[in-house]
Amino acid sequence: MKKNNIDSSSAGSWYSKDGKDNDVVLSTRVRLARNLANFPFPSHFRGDDASRVQTLVFDSFSKVEDPDSYQTVALKSIDDSGIKILTERGLIDDQPGSGIVMGAEDDLFCLVNSKDHLRIASFVTGFDCKACYEICRSLDDQLQKSLQFAASYEFGFLTSSVSDVGSGMKISVRLHLPSLSYVGKIPEISSSLQKNGCVFSACFGSSSSFSSALGAYYEVSTSSSFTGNEFDQIFSLASSIVNLVETERKFTREYAENIPTAVRDIISRSYATVKFSRLITNREAVEIISNIKWAVNLKLLTGIENRELCALLYRTRDGHVQFVLKNGNFKFEKDIESDIKLKTDRLRAIILQGSFENILFADS
């Protein structure tokens, strides 16, 4: 097991890989919440509880199979730019905790002392709930040989949130639904998913409400882990996702046969913005990437793949761009070289221009 050796710029770079159904599904995430017996939840820690829990968790990784494939680090040793990158990748949240553990394959990430003592999360590009769960379950089984997790026969695993009690599992799937958004079906979809026990929210935007979504990117997740076992919960959510994917594809196929002029205009404007802009904000980048991805699926353009567009969503976030800015040697126009925001927007435009340089539009 390696300690204090995580490069936050490469942590969780699963998003750059190919995945199943990645024309519609960006990524799948499975998270298991676990707490150690005989310790209060993190929100009720006293004295040295946090450091004791972290030590026990970190030590347990030295006893798993292939311990050298895991890296452990205290969050206090990561600078602000590193924290921002981890946050943008969805690896830590508003309660980051005290430590992290990352697997060598970049698809496994553990958070220590956040809302729970340990949160084991697996990420894959595209749609594969079962593969994600198996990655988490394998590690969970190994850790239980040296850690005693709080659980009861009646309630299952005990967690800080009532919605996590039971299996302690939460499944989240991120999707790109531009055709359904364009036809105005999103409110109907949200209502249907809620009736099936799912939470439907925006991936990017000013709030988690689907009505504030940027770029037609949405997240569907389980709302509770108490009903049924892990496989029941996976099957229930996966069934909803399969229906959603097929419905999005149906509308995309219909548009592809006779692309509306208004849709061509949306896509052309996005491409022109990248080609001729000097500054592009993060919000603009999300919308642009969404529209270009839509165009790829409509077969309106070629020269870029869904995998690359998924990666661009993360590569163009402020923290990621500023990391490149900090570690690169760039020469900017004199009027923006002392303004970090303008330099970030300028470099973001350059990144998008470079990524789109091979794009070709199909004949109208």
C-alpha positions in Angstrom: 0.0 0.0 0.0 1.3 3.4 -1.0 0.8 6.4 1.2 0.6 10.1 0.4 1.3 9.6 -3.2 -2.0 10.4 -5.1 -1.8 12.7 -8.1 -5.1 14.4 -8.0 -4.8 15.4 -11.7 -5.0 11.7 -12.7 -7.2 10.4 -9.9 -10.4 8.9 -11.3 -9.6 9.3 -14.9 -12.1 6.5 -15.8 -14.1 9.1 -17.8 -11.6 8.9 -20.7 -12.3 5.2 -21.4 -14.8 3.6 -23.8 -18.0 2.2 -22.3 -21.3 0.4 -23.0 -24.1 2.6 -24.5 -22.0 5.7 -24.3 -24.0 7.3 -27.0 -26.5 8.0 -24.2 -25.0 7.0 -20.9 -21.9 9.0 -19.7 -21.1 7.0 -16.6 -22.3 4.6 -13.9 -21.4 4.9 -10.2 -22.0 2.6 -7.3 -21.3 3.7 -3.8 -21.4 1.6 -0.6 -21.6 3.4 2.7 -20.0 1.7 5.7 -19.4 2.6 9.3 -17.2 1.1 12.0 -18.9 -0.5 15.0 -18.2 1.3 18.3 -17.6 4.7 16.8 -20.1 7.6 16.4 -20.9 8.9 12.9 -18.5 11.6 11.7 -20.9 14.4 12.5 -20.7 13.3 16.2 -16.9 12.7 16.4 -15.2 13.8 19.6 -11.5 14.1 20.4 -9.4 11.8 18.3 -12.2 9.8 16.8 -11.6 10.9 13.3 -7.9 10.1 13.3 -8.5 6.7 14.9 -11.1 5.7 12.3 -8.8 6.9 9.5 -5.9 4.9 10.9 -8.0 1.7 11.2 -9.4 2.2 7.6 -6.0 2.9 6.1 -4.4 0.0 7.9 -7.1 -2.4 6.6 -5.9 -1.7 3.0 -2.5 -3.2 3.9 -4.3 -6.5 4.5 -6.3 -6.7 1.2 -5.3 -8.6 -1.9 -2.6 -6.7 -3.8 -2.2 -3.9 -1.2 0.3 -2.1 -3.4 -2.4 -1.3 -5.9 -4.0 1.1 -3.4 -2.9 4.6 -2.5 -3.9 6.4 0.7 -3.6 10.0 1.5 -4.8 12.5 4.1 -6.9 15.2 2.4 -5.1 17.9 4.4 -2.0 17.2 2.3 -3.8 18.0 -1.0 -3.7 21.6 -2.1 -6.8 23.6 -3.1 -6.4 22.9 -6.8 -6.2 19.2 -6.1 -9.4 19.4 -4.0 -11.2 21.3 -6.8 -10.3 18.6 -9.3 -11.5 15.8 -7.1 -14.7 17.7 -6.5 -15.3 18.3 -10.2 -14.9 14.6 -10.9 -17.5 13.8 -8.3 -15.0 12.0 -6.0 -15.6 14.2 -3.0 -18.4 16.5 -2.1 -19.3 19.4 0.3 -18.2 17.2 3.3 -14.9 15.9 1.9 -13.8 14.0 5.1 -10.3 13.4 6.2 -8.7 10.9 3.8 -9.0 9.1 0.5 -8.0 5.8 -1.0 -7.6 5.2 -4.7 -7.3 2.0 -6.7 -4.6 1.7 -9.4 -7.1 1.2 -12.2 -8.7 4.7 -11.5 -12.2 3.1 -11.3 -12.2 2.7 -7.5 -12.2 5.6 -5.0 -12.8 5.5 -1.2 -13.6 8.5 1.0 -12.9 8.3 4.7 -14.8 10.3 7.4 -17.2 12.1 5.1 -20.8 11.6 6.1 -19.9 8.0 6.9 -16.6 6.4 8.1 -16.0 4.8 4.7 -17.6 5.3 1.3 -16.5 2.9 -1.4 -17.3 4.1 -4.9 -16.7 2.6 -8.3 -17.0 4.5 -11.6 -17.2 3.1 -15.1 -17.8 4.9 -18.4 -21.1 4.0 -20.0 -23.8 1.8 -18.5 -22.8 -1.2 -16.4 -24.3 -1.3 -12.9 -23.3 -4.9 -12.3 -19.6 -4.3 -13.1 -19.5 -1.3 -10.9 -21.1 -3.2 -8.0 -18.8 -6.2 -8.3 -15.8 -3.9 -8.0 -17.2 -2.4 -4.8 -18.3 -5.7 -3.4 -14.9 -7.3 -3.9 -13.2 -4.6 -1.9 -16.0 -4.6 0.7 -15.7 -8.3 1.3 -11.9 -8.0 1.8 -12.2 -5.1 4.2 -14.7 -6.9 6.3 -12.0 -9.5 7.2 -10.2 -6.8 9.2 -12.9 -4.2 10.0 -16.1 -4.6 11.9 -18.8 -2.7 10.1 -21.9 -1.5 12.0 -24.9 -3.6 11.0 -28.0 -5.3 12.4 -30.1 -8.3 11.2 -33.2 -6.0 11.2 -31.9 -3.0 9.4 -28.8 -4.1 7.5 -25.8 -1.7 7.4 -26.2 1.3 9.7 -25.4 4.6 8.0 -25.6 8.3 8.8 -28.4 8.8 6.3 -31.7 7.0 6.7 -32.0 6.5 2.9 -28.7 4.5 2.9 -29.7 2.1 5.7 -30.0 -1.5 4.4 -27.5 -2.3 1.7 -25.8 1.0 2.1 -25.7 1.2 -1.7 -26.5 4.1 -4.0 -26.4 3.7 -7.8 -26.1 6.8 -10.0 -26.2 6.8 -13.8 -25.4 10.0 -15.8 -27.1 10.4 -19.2 -27.2 12.7 -22.1 -30.8 13.3 -23.3 -30.8 16.1 -25.9 -33.5 14.6 -28.2 -35.9 14.1 -25.2 -35.0 17.6 -24.0 -35.7 19.1 -27.4 -39.1 17.5 -27.6 -40.0 18.6 -24.1 -40.3 15.2 -22.5 -38.0 15.8 -19.4 -40.8 16.8 -16.9 -42.7 13.7 -17.9 -39.6 11.5 -17.5 -38.8 13.0 -14.1 -42.4 12.2 -12.8 -42.3 8.7 -14.1 -38.9 8.0 -12.5 -40.0 9.4 -9.2 -42.9 7.0 -9.2 -40.4 4.1 -9.7 -38.4 5.2 -6.7 -35.6 7.0 -8.5 -34.2 10.5 -8.2 -33.9 12.6 -11.4 -31.6 15.6 -11.3 -29.3 17.8 -13.3 -25.6 16.9 -13.7 -24.5 20.5 -14.4 -26.3 23.7 -13.6 -27.1 26.2 -10.9 -28.9 23.6 -8.8 -29.7 19.9 -8.9 -33.2 20.5 -10.3 -33.6 19.0 -13.7 -35.2 22.4 -14.9 -31.8 24.1 -14.4 -29.8 21.4 -16.3 -27.0 22.6 -18.6 -26.4 20.7 -21.8 -29.2 18.0 -21.4 -27.0 16.1 -19.0 -29.0 14.4 -16.2 -28.5 11.9 -13.4 -30.8 9.1 -12.4 -30.1 7.5 -9.0 -31.7 5.2 -6.4 -33.5 7.0 -3.6 -33.3 4.3 -0.9 -31.2 1.2 -0.2 -33.6 -0.4 2.2 -35.9 -2.3 -0.1 -34.6 -5.6 -1.5 -31.0 -6.7 -1.7 -28.3 -5.2 -3.9 -29.3 -7.2 -7.0 -32.9 -6.2 -6.6 -31.9 -2.5 -6.4 -29.6 -2.9 -9.5 -32.3 -4.6 -11.5 -34.9 -1.9 -10.6 -32.7 1.0 -11.6 -31.2 -0.7 -14.7 -34.7 -1.4 -16.0 -35.5 2.3 -15.9 -32.3 3.2 -17.5 -32.7 0.7 -20.4 -36.2 2.2 -21.1 -34.8 5.7 -21.0 -31.8 4.9 -23.3 -34.1 3.3 -25.9 -36.5 6.2 -25.8 -33.7 8.7 -26.4 -32.4 6.6 -29.2 -35.9 6.4 -30.8 -36.2 10.2 -30.9 -32.6 10.6 -32.1 -33.3 8.2 -35.0 -36.4 10.1 -36.0 -34.5 13.4 -36.0 -31.6 11.8 -37.9 -33.9 10.9 -40.8 -35.0 14.5 -41.2 -33.0 16.8 -39.1 -35.0 20.0 -38.3 -33.4 23.3 -39.4 -33.6 24.5 -35.8 -31.5 21.6 -34.7 -28.9 22.1 -37.4 -28.8 25.8 -36.3 -28.2 24.9 -32.6 -25.3 22.6 -33.6 -23.8 24.9 -36.2 -23.8 27.8 -33.7 -22.0 25.7 -31.1 -19.3 24.7 -33.6 -18.9 28.3 -34.8 -18.6 29.5 -31.2 -15.7 27.2 -30.6 -14.0 28.0 -33.9 -14.2 31.7 -33.6 -14.3 32.5 -29.9 -11.3 33.7 -27.9 -13.0 33.1 -24.5 -15.4 30.3 -23.5 -16.9 30.0 -20.0 -17.5 26.7 -18.3 -21.3 27.0 -18.8 -20.8 27.6 -22.5 -18.4 24.7 -22.8 -21.0 22.3 -21.3 -23.7 23.4 -23.7 -21.2 23.2 -26.7 -20.0 19.7 -25.9 -23.6 18.6 -25.4 -24.6 19.9 -28.8 -21.6 18.4 -30.6 -22.3 15.0 -28.9 -25.9 15.3 -30.1 -24.6 16.0 -33.6 -22.4 12.9 -33.5 -25.4 10.7 -32.6 -27.5 12.4 -35.3 -24.6 11.5 -37.7 -24.5 15.2 -38.6 -20.7 15.3 -38.1 -17.7 13.0 -37.7 -14.1 13.4 -36.4 -14.7 13.1 -32.7 -15.9 10.2 -30.6 -18.3 10.0 -27.6 -15.4 8.9 -25.4 -13.5 12.1 -26.2 -16.6 14.3 -25.6 -17.2 12.7 -22.2 -13.6 13.4 -21.2 -13.9 17.0 -22.5 -16.7 17.6 -20.0 -14.2 17.1 -17.2 -11.1 18.5 -19.0 -12.8 21.9 -19.5 -14.0 22.4 -15.9 -12.4 25.3 -14.1 -10.2 23.3 -11.8 -8.9 21.1 -14.5 -8.1 24.0 -16.8 -6.4 25.9 -14.0 -4.3 22.9 -13.2 -3.0 22.8 -16.8 -2.6 26.6 -16.6 -0.5 26.3 -13.4 1.7 23.5 -14.8 2.1 24.7 -18.4 4.0 27.5 -20.1 1.5 29.6 -21.9 1.7 33.0 -23.4 -1.5 35.0 -23.4 -2.6 38.4 -24.8 -1.3 41.2 -22.6 -4.7 42.4 -21.6 -5.6 39.0 -20.0 -2.3 37.7 -18.7 -2.9 39.0 -15.1 -6.6 37.9 -14.9 -7.0 34.2 -13.9 -10.6 34.0 -15.0 -9.9 35.3 -18.4 -6.9 33.1 -18.8 -9.0 30.1 -17.8 -11.7 31.0 -20.4 -9.0 31.6 -23.0 -7.3 28.2 -22.4 -10.6 26.5 -22.3 -11.3 27.9 -25.8 -7.9 26.6 -27.0 -8.6 23.1 -25.6 -11.9 22.9 -27.4 -10.5 24.2 -30.6 -7.8 21.6 -30.5 -10.3 18.8 -29.7 -12.6 19.9 -32.6 -10.0 20.4 -35.3 -10.8 17.1 -37.1 -14.6 17.6 -37.1 -16.3 17.3 -40.5 -19.9 18.1 -41.2 -21.9 15.6 -43.2 -23.5 16.8 -46.5 -26.8 18.4 -45.8 
